[in-house]
Amino acid sequence: MSDSEIAVWAEGLRKRFGRTEALRGLDLEVARGTVCGLLGPNGAGKSTAVRVLTTLALPDAGQARVAGYDVVRDADEVRFRIGLAGQHASMDDKLSGRDNLRMFGRLYHLPERVARARADELLERFGLAHAADRIVRTYSGGMRRRIDLIASLIIAPPVLFLDEPTTGLDPRSRGEIWDTVRELVASGTTVVLTTQYLDEADQLADRIAVIDLGRVIASGTPDELKATIGTRVDVVVRDAATLETAAAVLRRTAGAEPEVDHANRRVGVPVKGSVSFTDMVLELDRAGVAAEDVAMRRPTLDEVFLRLTGAPEAEEVAA
């Protein structure tokens, strides 16, 4: 990609907190007008990366640019071009939603008339106009999170950072936030999203960067990452006594070590290359394995995540 097509770029970012190295040479590239999901176990370095990219923390080494500006040398320019919404709402509970947004506009040095117009526009656009004059402490959790996200858009930033924005929300509220993010991206905003919900990344992200031990260990579209595992065959046997026989058949035909779930009479194996599903079924039948169900399916993003980050961490890393 050319520089004009890149909204967020980082190379060799390092950050240490005391004896703990939170970032260990992190590289990242996010195209304009897309959603990049940052995934990783707790303590992998996701939040530290966001803090560096949003100028809230200085890197110890490496370089990063957001919206074309260096996060250290041009920090003020970066701040003027980004929005940031985190896990916790930053609204004043004693003010109405409308007054909160107007206050944020004034904090961004918008003229009062412009701040009022922008607040009204955003409330209408994102479906909160009906509650605009209610005190924020009366809002539901989903409404509070949504207006917090809206506040980060008061200056219409080209790049928006969302740090686990739906943590603790019910499924309906999460869906509302997802719709808001999709609308923003459709209008040209670039979104960098950290999330602990893998289905959220699967639904929203154009590309995913998996972070572990302070560096990006894998990146690609959700489909590209799933393809690294390949498809999977799951067999549920009628008689638990035939589980080991079924496992031997799958091991021989797939050339991979199967996983046996005795509690559910299930055995599964990853499949790569040109292994025939029909041949597997025939081999199970020849071996005398009566199956209640045989299914071939694609791996989930959860399985990819566990495969990539499942090894025990060698040492503690900051968030």
Order of alpha helices (4+ residues) and beta strands (2+ residues): beta-beta-beta-alpha-beta-beta-alpha-beta-alpha-alpha-alpha-beta-alpha-beta-alpha-beta-beta-alpha-beta-alpha-beta-beta-alpha-beta-alpha
